[in-house]
C-alpha cells in the first residue's frame, strides 16, 4: 500500500470531516459570531431549528463524509490489489523467465485497476450529488432536498448566495462536468482502457509491467489543468490520486462558501432567545441525550479521533446561559 499517497488523502478528508461537523452545528443552532470574528470559539446560539431539520442535516452531512471515506477505502484497495508478488506495482524478479503465468498476472492487475478506477469515478460524481442535496436542502428547503447537481446550482443561483453560486459553477465547468462525461462514457459506451505494457529481461529475470491511463483520461487531466499539456502518460495509480485529491479539495471550497451562506442566512433571521432551554424543548428535544444524538460526531474510520470526541461531551457542558458557546473543530 502506498502510505504516502493515502496519508495525503486522509489529511484532506480530515479537514472535510471537521468542516461538516462544524457546519451541522452552525445550521442546526443558527450560530453567528456577534463580534464578526472568524474564530468560531465565540459562536453563539441564536435559535434552534426543529428536531427533524437537525436530524436531516446530520444525515446529509454524514452522507458526504461516507462518500469521502469510501474514496480512501477504494484507493486503498487499488494500491493493495494491484501489487505484484514482490510488493511492487511495476516490477518483479521472476525465477522462471517467460513464465506463462506472467501474462495472467498482468491481466489480473490491469483488470483490478480498471474495476477500482471505475468505482472511484462513480463515487466522486455521487459525492457531488450529495453535496447538491445538502446545499439545496439547507439554503432552499425540504422540497429541494433531492435536487441533482446542476438543478441545485441553478436554484442557488436564483437566490442571494452569489459567492456559493460562483464557486459551484466554476467547479462544475472546470472539473465535474468533464468528469461526468468520462463516467457516462465508461458506463454507457466504452469500457476504460489502460495503456499497459509487459516486458521481460532474459538476462536478470526481471519483469516490468506498466499501467498508464488511456488518451481519454490523459485528455481529461490536461483539460482540467491537473497536469500540463506536454506531460507524458500518467500511471493509473497516480492519476487516480490526482483526481481524488482535486475532487476533495473542491469539496472544501464548497463547504467554505456554504458556511458563509449559512451564517448570512442565520444573521438575516436573527432571534435572541430569552431562555435557551425552552428553545430545545420547543424544537422537539425531550432531553440532552436526544440533542447529543442529533449532533454529528465522527471518529473517522482512518484516524483516531477519540480525544476530540470526548472534548465534545455535552453532558459535561453547562447549558444555563442565555447564549451558549460551542466547541468547534479546527478547520486547518
N, C-alpha and C positions, 0 to 999 in steps of 0.2 A: 504494500500500500504506500502510495506517495504521501507521506505525512505532511510535508511542507505545503503541498497544494491543498490538502484537506484542511489543514490548520488555518490557511488564509480564508477559506470559505466559512469555516466555523466562526472566525472573528467577525465577518460581515453579518452572519446570521445572529450572533450575539447582539450586535447593535440594533438589528431589526427587532429582536425579541424585547429588548428594553424599551424601545420606542413604542411598540404596540401596547405593552403593559401600561406605560405612562399615558398613552392616548386613550386607552379604555377608561382610566380614571378621569382624565380631562373631560371626556364626553359624558360619562355617567353622572358626575357630580358638578357639572358646569363650572369647572375650575377656571379661575382667572388669576392673574398677578396684579394685585392692586397697585404695586409700586412699579409696574411695567418692566420688571426685571426679567431677564431670560432664565434666571435661576428658579427652577420650579420647587425648590425647598420652601419658598414663600407662597406657593399657590394655595388658594383657599376655596372652600366650597361656597357657592352662591345659591345652589338649589340642587335637588336630586331628581333625576329622571325616574319614570316609573320602573318597577322591577322588571317587567318584560323587555323594555328597551335596553336595560343594562344587561340582561341575560342574552339578548340577541347580539348586542355589541360584543360580548365575551365570545360567543360562537364565531362571529365573523372574523374577529382578530385572531382567534385560535386557529381558524382555518388557514389564515395567512401564514402563521407560524408552522403549521403542519406541512404546508407545501414547501416552505423554505427548508425545513429539516429533511423532507423527502429528497430534495435535490442533493443534500450532502450524503444521504443514505445511498442513493443510486450512483453518485460519483464514487463513493467508497467501493460499491460493487464493481464499478468499471475498473478501478485500479487493482482490485484483487482477482477478478475473474479473467483478466487478460494477462496474467503473469505467466511466463514460460517456466519450465521446470527448475531453472536455477534462480528464480525470483526476480527476473528482469522482464521488461516489456518488449525488448527489441532483439536481444542476442542470447544465444545459448551455446554451451560447449556440448557437442554431441559425440558420444563414444563410437557411434557407427555412422560414418558419413553416408549421405544419401539414403538414410533410413526412410522407408516409405511412410512411417508414422508422422514424419515432419510435415508433410502436406496436410495430413489430417489435423495436426496441431495448429498449423497456420490457418486453416479454415475455421477451426473452433474459436480461436482468438478473434479472428475477423468477425465472426458471427456474434460473439458476445459484445464486441464494440458496437456493432450495428444495433442490436436489440436495446442496449442500455442508452445509447445516444438518442434513439427514437423516443424512449421513455422520458428522458430528461427534457428534450424539446417540448414534448407534450405537457410536462409538469410546469415548465416556465410559462407557457401560454395560459395554462389553467390558473397559475398563481395570479396573473394579471386580471383574470376574470373575477377571482375572489376579491382582489383589490377594488375592482369596479363595483362589486356588490357592496363592499364596505363603505366606499366613498358616497355612493348613491343613497344608501340607507341612512347614514349619519347626517348628510347635508340636505337631503331632499325629503326622505321619509320612508315609512314602511312600504308604500306602494312601489318604491323604486328599488327595493332590495334585490330583485332579480334582473336588474338591468345588465346587459352584456357590456363588454369593454367599450366599444365605440358609442353605444347608446348612452352609457354613463358619461363619457366625455362630452357628448353633445348636450345633455341635460345640465351638466355642471356649468358648461359654457354659457347657458342661458341665465344662470344665477349671477350673483355678485362675487364669485370666487375666481377672479381673473388670474391670479398667480397660479393657483392649482390647475386651472384650465390650461394655461400656457404650458405648464410642466407636463401634464398628461399628453397634450398634443405633440410636444417635442419628442417625448419618449415613444409615442406611437409612430411618429414619422421616421425617427432615426433607428428604431430597434424593433418594436413589437410587430408593426405592420409587415416588415420584411421577414421576421421570424415566423409569423403566422403563415406566410406564403410557403416557407420551407416546410412547415408542419403539414399544410394542406397537400403539398406536392408529395411528401413522403407517405401520407396516409391514404391518399386517393389515387395517385397516378404513378409515381416512380419510387420504388424502394431505394433508400440511400445506398450509395456505393462507396467503397473505400479505394483509394489508390494504394494498393498493397503490393508488397514485393517479398519474395523469399529467395535468399541466396546462401550458398554453402561453399565453404573453403575446404578443399580436399587436403590441404597441407596441414592445417591445425585443427581440423574438425569443428571449426566454428560455424555457426549459423546466424545469419542476420535476417530479421523479419522487420518489415516497415509497414506502418499503417498510417496513412495520411488522408486528409479529407479530400473529397472529390471537388470538381470545379464549382459545383453549385454552392457548397458550404464555404469554399475559399472566396467566392464572389460575395457571399453574404458578409463574411468577416471584413472584407475590404469596403463594401458599400456602407456598412455600419461603423466604419472607421475604428474597428477593433484591431486591425493590422494595417500596415502600409501597403500601397498598391503594388510595390515591387517585391513584396515578401514572397519567399519560397513557400511551397506547400507546407501546411501546418500539420503536425501529428495530431491524430484524432483526440488523444487524451488532453493535450494542451488546448486544442480548440474548444473542447467541452468545458474546461476550466475557465477559459476566457469568456465564453458565452454565459455560463452560470454567474460569474463574477459581475459581469455587466448587468445582467438581469437583477441581481440582488442589490447592486449599488443604485440602480434606478428606483428600486422599491424604497430605499432610504430617502431618496429625493422626494418621492411622492408622499411618504409619511411626514416629512418635514413640512411640506406645503399643506397637507391635510391638517396637521396640528395647528398651523397658523389660522386656517379656515375655521376650525372648531373653536379656537379661542376668540376669534372675531364673532362667531355666532353666539358664544356664551355671553360675551360682553354686550352684544346687541340686545340680549334678553335678560339683562341683569336684574336679579331679585335678591335683596339681602334678607335672609331669614331671621326671625326673632327667636326661634328655638330649633337648633339643628336636629335634635332628637325627633321632633314632630315631622321633620322633612322625610326621614327614613320610614317612619310609620305610614305617613301619607303616600309614600312611594310603593308601599306594599310589603315592606320587610317586617317580619314579626319579631326578629331578634338579631343580634350581631352575628350569629352563626350564619344566618341566611345572607347577610351582607357580605360576609367573608367568602361564602360560596359563589357569590355573583362577581367577585373580583377575579381578574385574570392573573393567576400565579403560574409561573413556568420555571421549572428547574432547567430545562434544556436537556435533550437526550444526548448531547455531545459535549457537555461540560458540567462540572459540579457547581451548583448554584445554591446549595443548602443554606449557607450563611446569609445570603441576600434574602432568601425566603423567610428565615427566622426574624430578620430585621423588619419584616412586614406583618408581624403578628398583631392583628387588630384587637385581640383580647387584652393585650397589654397597653393599649393606646387610650389615653384619656379622651373622652368624647363629650365633655361638658362645656366646651367653649362654643360660642355662637359661630365662629368661623374656625374650622379645624384644619390645621396644616397637614400636608401629606408628605410622606417619604417617597422620593422618586428615584428610579434607577438612573445611573449616569449614562448619557447617550453617546458619549465619545470614547 
